[in-house]
Amino acid sequence: MILIALISFPNHYTFRTAALDLGYVLAMIEYVMRGHFFVLVYGWDIPHFTHLMYITAIPFYLVGKAWGVLVHQWLSMGLGAWGLYMFAKRKLSKGAPWVLIHFFGMWGVHGAMGYDAHPELLGLCMIPWIFYAIDANKPYLFIISWIFLAFSKEQHTIMSFFLLFGLWYLYRKSPFPKKFLWFALGISTLCIILFVFMVAWLESKYKVQSIPNMLYRHLWSDNPFNPTSYAEGFFQKINQLIKNARYLWPMLWESQIPDPDLRGIKPEVHLSVLLTGGWTFFAYPIFAFMLLPAYMYKMYANSANRWSILAHYNMEFAIIIPIAVVWFMSHRGRRYAGWGMPVIAIFTQIYNHVLFRNTFAFFVSLERQHWYDCIHYCNPLYDYEAITSALKRIPDTATVSTTTRLNPHLSRDPRLLYWFPDVRGSHNRPAQYLALLREDDFTPPLDREAYNAYIDSLTHSPAWEVIHDKDYLLILKSRPPN
């Protein structure tokens, strides 16, 4: 727990992360607290089916705002680790504590903690408790854990169907009451129906694309590797998906984006799975079957960030692989568990260290991941105390246009926060202040050169008054029109 805390919290303190997702999460929590569940935070993103997770994060948010949400994520990881230990202790007479070393050395955990905050990870961290509940014949713990998983995110809901089949197969001779498995199936089915209707309604209401349409549209194109046209309508899309089935296998291994810099990213993930415990899938392929939705969600997306070992897109592997190792040791390697578990755990820690220093994901920020390096704990550009103190000059009721990196540090009604360079917002209410970081390297939709040029023009604009320009923080206040 100390190790992953050393990854996550300093990143927020030093402004290392772009904070795109953290700002989104904080805004959604604010909206949920106000009873608004179906809103667009950034104007182009349909919300995830994650509202139960936002509710669990509310107490943490009320106490510590962004820091509280980061603590919620940190404790979620601890809850998952505790579940893994409880499961391993039931299955193994020796070596059970080493599952914790294994889990905290998984690249999926380090990638998630080196990124932003994602309350939905709580749902995945309930999977070890689901295994433990069935193994210990605790049906009510099983149902509670399943509800958290199924309602945590739409991808996790889809995965729950595969997980449920795997649980039925592994525990088909268990005394655990099978009626609870049917109940879990009903919960997951309800979640999928709600999600489909939510997406259809929100796409129609806001006229924006959902994540499936943004990231997977190429799958129903004429050629996923070089799309020139796309199917329209539900049945046309299904028909084109069937025609494109022959592309699914190569897309698991090769980049569908024609960029030579992206080569090697997908095979690196497969190798990482194999070396850190996925070799147990050869003995128990049912665990690979459980991960099939995660593979499809990652590898078929039109986003290299999702393919890679980075961010929170690998937590499914970080949870399932240690469970598979424990299962293997308890059924086929019981005699070797005493030394086998520490060997696997230590190797995973070493591999994780080597992987993040030599990854094909060229966009990785080593400063965000290297908790053992002094550079991780300081940022020569941004001083946390100086910046947060200066931001207090902006009234809590003022409208502010800012970048994603500063967004979580401006606590206010999310309707008052605009994504720079937008200075009017969806309510057409002009921004009263601009809060910008100089030398910021994440400023979409502007590239770095355009961003710096825009900042320079604003500082010379008669419409804006510079009220703070120090410590790489620029604050401008709008002047009243003549």
C-alpha positions in Angstrom: 0.0 0.0 0.0 2.9 2.3 0.8 4.4 1.6 -2.6 1.3 2.5 -4.6 0.7 5.6 -2.5 4.2 6.7 -3.4 3.2 6.4 -7.1 -0.2 8.1 -6.9 -0.1 11.0 -4.5 3.2 12.7 -5.5 1.9 12.8 -9.1 -1.0 14.9 -8.1 1.2 17.1 -5.9 3.7 17.7 -8.7 1.1 18.2 -11.5 2.5 15.2 -13.3 -0.8 13.9 -14.6 -2.9 15.6 -17.2 -5.8 15.2 -14.8 -8.3 14.8 -17.6 -10.1 11.9 -15.9 -9.7 13.3 -12.4 -11.4 16.5 -13.4 -14.1 14.4 -15.1 -14.6 12.4 -11.9 -14.8 15.4 -9.6 -17.4 17.0 -11.9 -19.5 13.9 -12.1 -19.4 13.6 -8.3 -20.6 17.2 -8.0 -23.4 16.5 -10.5 -24.5 13.3 -8.8 -24.6 15.1 -5.5 -27.0 17.6 -7.1 -29.1 14.7 -8.6 -27.9 15.1 -12.2 -26.8 11.7 -13.4 -26.8 12.1 -17.1 -24.8 15.2 -18.1 -21.9 16.0 -20.4 -18.8 17.1 -18.5 -16.5 18.1 -21.3 -19.2 18.6 -23.9 -18.4 15.5 -26.1 -18.3 12.6 -23.7 -21.4 10.5 -22.7 -21.0 9.5 -19.1 -19.9 6.0 -18.1 -22.4 3.7 -16.3 -20.4 4.4 -13.1 -22.8 6.3 -10.9 -22.7 3.8 -7.9 -18.9 4.2 -7.8 -19.3 8.0 -7.7 -21.7 7.6 -4.8 -19.1 5.6 -2.8 -16.6 8.3 -3.5 -18.8 11.2 -2.2 -17.7 11.0 1.5 -14.0 11.1 0.4 -14.7 14.0 -1.9 -16.5 16.0 0.8 -13.5 15.5 3.1 -10.6 16.0 0.7 -11.9 17.0 -2.7 -9.4 15.7 -5.3 -7.1 14.3 -2.6 -10.1 12.4 -1.1 -10.9 10.8 -4.5 -7.3 9.7 -4.8 -7.6 8.2 -1.3 -10.7 6.4 -2.4 -8.8 4.8 -5.3 -5.9 3.9 -3.1 -8.2 2.2 -0.5 -10.0 0.4 -3.4 -6.6 -1.2 -4.3 -6.1 -2.1 -0.7 -9.5 -3.8 -0.6 -8.7 -5.8 -3.7 -5.3 -6.8 -2.2 -7.1 -7.9 1.0 -9.6 -10.0 -1.0 -6.7 -11.7 -2.8 -5.0 -12.5 0.5 -8.2 -13.9 1.9 -8.7 -16.1 -1.2 -5.1 -17.2 -1.2 -5.2 -18.0 2.5 -8.1 -20.4 1.9 -6.5 -22.1 -1.1 -2.9 -22.4 0.0 -1.3 -23.7 3.2 2.0 -22.0 2.3 2.9 -18.9 0.4 -0.4 -17.0 0.7 1.1 -13.6 1.7 3.2 -13.6 -1.4 0.1 -12.9 -3.5 0.2 -9.4 -2.1 3.8 -8.9 -3.4 2.6 -10.3 -6.7 -0.4 -8.0 -7.0 1.5 -4.8 -6.0 4.1 -5.7 -8.6 1.6 -6.0 -11.4 2.1 -3.5 -14.3 -1.7 -3.0 -14.3 -1.6 -1.6 -10.8 1.4 0.6 -11.4 -0.1 1.9 -14.7 -3.4 2.8 -12.9 -1.8 4.5 -9.9 0.5 6.5 -12.2 -2.4 8.0 -14.0 -5.5 9.8 -12.7 -8.3 8.7 -10.4 -10.9 6.2 -11.4 -13.6 5.2 -8.8 -14.8 2.4 -11.1 -11.7 0.4 -10.1 -13.5 -0.4 -6.9 -15.7 -2.8 -8.9 -12.8 -4.7 -10.3 -11.3 -4.9 -6.8 -14.4 -6.8 -5.7 -13.6 -9.8 -8.0 -11.2 -11.4 -5.4 -14.0 -11.1 -2.9 -16.4 -12.8 -5.4 -14.0 -15.8 -5.6 -13.5 -15.8 -1.8 -17.3 -15.7 -1.2 -18.0 -18.7 -3.4 -15.0 -20.6 -2.0 -16.1 -19.9 1.6 -19.8 -20.3 0.8 -20.8 -16.8 1.7 -23.7 -16.0 -0.7 -24.5 -12.6 0.6 -21.0 -11.4 0.4 -21.0 -12.7 -3.2 -24.1 -10.7 -4.1 -22.9 -7.5 -2.6 -19.5 -7.8 -4.4 -21.3 -8.6 -7.6 -23.5 -5.5 -7.4 -20.4 -3.4 -7.1 -18.7 -5.1 -10.0 -21.8 -5.0 -12.3 -22.6 -1.3 -11.6 -19.0 -0.1 -11.7 -18.6 0.5 -15.5 -20.2 -0.8 -18.7 -17.0 -2.7 -19.7 -17.0 -4.4 -16.3 -20.6 -5.4 -16.7 -19.8 -7.1 -20.0 -16.8 -8.8 -18.4 -19.1 -10.0 -15.6 -20.9 -12.4 -18.0 -17.6 -14.1 -18.9 -16.6 -14.1 -15.3 -19.9 -15.7 -14.3 -19.5 -18.5 -16.8 -15.9 -19.0 -15.5 -17.1 -19.2 -11.9 -19.8 -21.7 -12.8 -17.2 -23.9 -14.5 -14.6 -23.7 -11.7 -17.2 -24.2 -8.9 -19.6 -26.5 -10.7 -19.1 -29.1 -7.9 -19.1 -26.6 -5.1 -21.9 -26.5 -2.4 -22.3 -22.8 -3.1 -26.1 -22.3 -3.9 -26.3 -21.9 -7.7 -29.4 -19.7 -7.4 -27.1 -16.9 -6.5 -25.3 -17.3 -9.7 -28.6 -16.9 -11.5 -29.3 -13.8 -9.4 -25.9 -12.4 -10.5 -26.8 -13.1 -14.1 -30.0 -11.1 -13.6 -28.1 -8.1 -12.1 -25.6 -8.0 -15.0 -28.4 -8.3 -17.6 -30.3 -5.4 -16.0 -27.1 -3.3 -16.1 -26.5 -4.0 -19.8 -30.1 -3.1 -20.6 -29.9 0.1 -18.6 -26.6 1.0 -20.3 -27.8 0.4 -23.8 -30.9 2.6 -23.2 -28.8 5.3 -21.5 -26.4 5.5 -24.4 -29.1 5.6 -27.0 -31.0 8.3 -25.2 -28.0 10.5 -24.5 -26.7 10.2 -28.1 -30.1 11.3 -29.3 -30.4 14.1 -26.7 -26.9 15.6 -26.9 -26.1 14.7 -30.5 -22.6 13.4 -29.5 -20.9 10.1 -30.0 -20.6 7.5 -27.3 -17.3 5.8 -26.6 -18.2 2.7 -28.7 -18.8 5.0 -31.7 -15.7 7.0 -31.1 -13.2 4.2 -30.5 -14.6 1.2 -32.4 -16.2 2.8 -35.4 -13.5 1.3 -37.7 -14.7 -2.2 -36.9 -17.8 -1.6 -39.0 -15.9 0.2 -41.8 -15.0 -1.3 -45.2 -11.5 -2.0 -44.0 -10.5 -1.6 -40.3 -6.8 -1.1 -41.2 -7.7 1.6 -43.8 -11.3 2.7 -43.4 -12.9 4.8 -46.2 -16.6 4.3 -45.4 -18.7 3.2 -42.5 -21.9 1.2 -42.1 -24.9 3.1 -40.9 -27.8 1.7 -38.9 -27.8 -1.2 -36.4 -28.2 -4.1 -38.8 -25.8 -2.7 -41.3 -23.2 -2.4 -38.6 -23.7 -6.0 -37.5 -23.5 -7.2 -41.1 -20.2 -5.3 -41.6 -18.8 -6.6 -38.3 -19.4 -10.2 -39.5 -17.6 -9.4 -42.8 -14.7 -7.9 -40.9 -14.3 -10.9 -38.6 -11.2 -12.0 -40.4 -9.4 -8.8 -39.2 -10.0 -9.6 -35.5 -7.1 -11.9 -35.1 -4.4 -9.6 -36.7 -5.8 -6.6 -34.8 -5.0 -8.4 -31.5 -1.3 -8.3 -32.5 -0.9 -5.4 -34.9 -1.6 -1.7 -34.8 -4.6 -0.7 -36.9 -3.2 2.8 -37.0 -0.6 3.3 -39.7 2.1 4.7 -37.5 5.5 2.8 -37.2 6.0 4.2 -33.7 3.1 2.2 -32.5 4.6 -1.2 -33.4 5.4 -3.5 -30.5 2.9 -2.0 -28.1 0.3 -4.8 -28.4 2.8 -7.7 -28.4 4.3 -6.2 -25.2 1.0 -6.5 -23.4 0.7 -10.2 -24.4 4.3 -10.9 -23.3 3.6 -9.1 -20.0 0.5 -11.2 -19.3 2.4 -14.4 -20.1 5.5 -13.7 -17.9 3.7 -12.3 -14.9 1.4 -15.3 -14.4 -0.6 -15.8 -17.6 1.3 -19.0 -18.3 -1.2 -20.6 -15.9 -3.8 -20.0 -18.6 -2.4 -23.0 -20.5 -3.5 -25.2 -17.5 -6.7 -23.3 -16.9 -7.8 -21.5 -20.1 -11.0 -20.5 -18.4 -9.1 -17.5 -16.8 -8.1 -16.3 -20.3 -11.8 -16.6 -21.3 -12.7 -14.4 -18.3 -10.3 -11.8 -19.7 -11.6 -11.9 -23.3 -13.7 -8.7 -22.9 -10.6 -6.9 -21.6 -8.6 -8.0 -24.5 -11.3 -6.9 -27.0 -11.8 -3.6 -25.2 -8.1 -2.8 -25.2 -6.8 -4.2 -28.5 -9.7 -3.3 -30.8 -9.9 0.4 -29.7 -8.6 3.0 -32.1 -6.4 4.4 -29.3 -2.8 3.4 -28.6 -3.1 4.5 -25.0 -5.6 1.7 -24.4 -3.4 -0.9 -26.0 -0.4 -0.1 -23.8 0.6 -1.1 -20.3 -0.3 2.4 -19.1 -3.3 4.0 -17.3 -6.2 2.0 -15.8 -6.8 -0.2 -18.9 -5.0 -3.2 -17.4 -6.5 -3.6 -14.0 -8.5 -6.6 -15.2 -5.2 -8.4 -15.8 -3.8 -7.2 -12.4 -6.7 -8.8 -10.6 -7.3 -12.1 -12.6 -3.7 -13.2 -13.1 -2.9 -13.4 -9.3 -6.2 -15.3 -8.8 -5.2 -17.7 -11.7 -1.7 -18.2 -10.1 -3.3 -19.0 -6.7 -5.7 -21.4 -8.4 -2.9 -23.2 -10.2 -0.8 -23.5 -7.1 -3.7 -24.9 -5.1 -4.6 -27.5 -7.6 -1.4 -28.5 -9.5 1.5 -26.9 -7.6 0.6 -27.3 -3.9 4.0 -29.0 -3.3 5.8 -26.0 -4.8 3.6 -23.2 -3.4 6.0 -22.5 -0.5 8.8 -21.4 -2.9 6.8 -21.0 -6.1 4.7 -18.1 -4.9 7.7 -16.0 -3.7 9.5 -16.7 -7.0 6.5 -15.5 -9.1 6.0 -12.5 -6.9 9.7 -11.4 -6.9 10.0 -12.0 -10.7 6.9 -9.9 -11.3 8.3 -7.0 -9.3 11.6 -7.2 -11.2 9.8 -7.5 -14.6 7.6 -4.5 -13.8 10.7 -2.4 -13.0 12.4 -3.4 -16.3 9.2 -3.1 -18.3 8.5 0.6 -17.4 12.1 1.5 -18.2 12.0 -0.2 -21.6 8.4 -0.1 -22.8 7.3 0.3 -26.4 4.8 2.8 -25.2 7.0 5.8 -26.0 4.4 8.2 -24.5 5.0 6.9 -21.0 6.2 9.5 -18.5 8.9 7.8 -16.5 8.7 10.5 -13.8 5.1 9.4 -13.1 6.0 5.7 -12.5 9.5 5.7 -10.9 8.5 6.0 -7.2 12.1 5.1 -6.3 13.6 8.1 -8.2 14.0 11.6 -6.7 12.6 13.3 -9.8 9.3 11.7 -9.0 8.8 13.8 -5.9 9.6 17.2 -7.3 8.7 19.2 -10.4 11.1 22.0 -11.4 8.3 23.9 -13.1 5.3 23.8 -10.8 5.2 24.6 -7.1 2.1 23.1 -5.5 1.8 25.5 -2.6 2.5 28.6 -4.7 0.0 27.6 -7.5 -2.9 26.5 -5.2 -2.4 29.6 -3.1 -2.6 31.9 -6.2 -5.7 30.1 -7.4 -7.5 31.2 -4.3 -7.6 34.7 -5.8 -10.3 33.4 -8.1 -13.8 33.6 -6.4 -15.6 30.3 -6.0 -18.6 31.7 -7.8 -16.7 32.9 -10.9 -16.7 31.2 -14.3 -13.2 30.0 -15.2 -11.7 28.6 -18.4 -8.7 26.4 -17.6 -6.7 23.4 -18.8 -7.3 19.9 -17.5 -4.2 19.9 -15.4 -5.5 22.8 -13.2 -9.1 21.7 -13.3 -9.1 19.5 -10.1 -7.5 22.3 -8.2 -10.4 24.7 -8.8 -13.2 23.5 -6.5 -16.5 24.9 -7.7 -19.7 24.0 -9.5 -18.6 22.1 -12.6 -20.9 24.3 -14.7 -18.6 27.2 -13.9 -15.5 25.4 -15.3 -14.7 25.6 -19.1 -12.2 23.6 -21.0 -9.7 26.2 -22.5 -9.7 27.6 -25.1 -13.5 27.6 -24.7 -14.4 30.9 -22.9 -18.2 30.8 -23.0 -19.2 27.3 -21.9 -22.3 25.3 -22.9 -24.5 27.9 -21.2 -23.0 30.7 -23.3 -21.9 32.4 -20.1 -18.5 34.3 -20.6 -15.6 33.2 -18.6 -14.6 35.8 -16.0 -11.1 34.3 -15.4 -8.5 32.3 -17.2 -6.2 30.0 -15.3 -3.4 28.6 -17.3 0.0 26.9 -16.8 2.9 27.9 -18.8 4.9 25.1 -20.4 1.9 22.8 -20.1 2.4 19.8 -22.5 -1.2 18.6 -22.5 -3.6 21.3 -23.9 -6.0 19.7 -26.4 -7.4 20.7 -28.8 -4.4 23.1 -29.1 -0.9 21.7 -29.7 1.9 23.1 -27.6 2.9 25.8 -30.1 -0.6 27.0 -30.7 -1.2 27.1 -26.9 1.8 29.2 -26.2 1.0 31.6 -29.0 -2.6 31.9 -27.7 -1.3 32.7 -24.2 0.9 35.4 -25.6 -2.0 37.0 -27.5 -4.2 36.9 -24.4 -1.6 38.7 -22.2 -1.6 41.6 -24.8 -5.4 41.6 -25.3 -7.3 44.6 -24.0 -10.2 42.2 -23.1 -8.1 40.6 -20.3 -6.1 41.9 -17.3 -3.1 39.9 -16.1 -3.6 39.6 -12.3 -1.0 36.9 -11.7 2.0 35.7 -13.7 4.4 33.9 -11.5 5.6 30.3 -10.8 4.5 29.3 -14.3 0.9 30.1 -13.4 -1.0 32.7 -15.4 -4.3 34.1 -14.2 -6.2 36.7 -16.3 -9.4 38.5 -15.4 -11.9 39.7 -18.0 -12.2 43.5 -18.3 -15.7 44.9 -18.6 -16.6 45.9 -22.2 -16.3 49.6 -23.0 
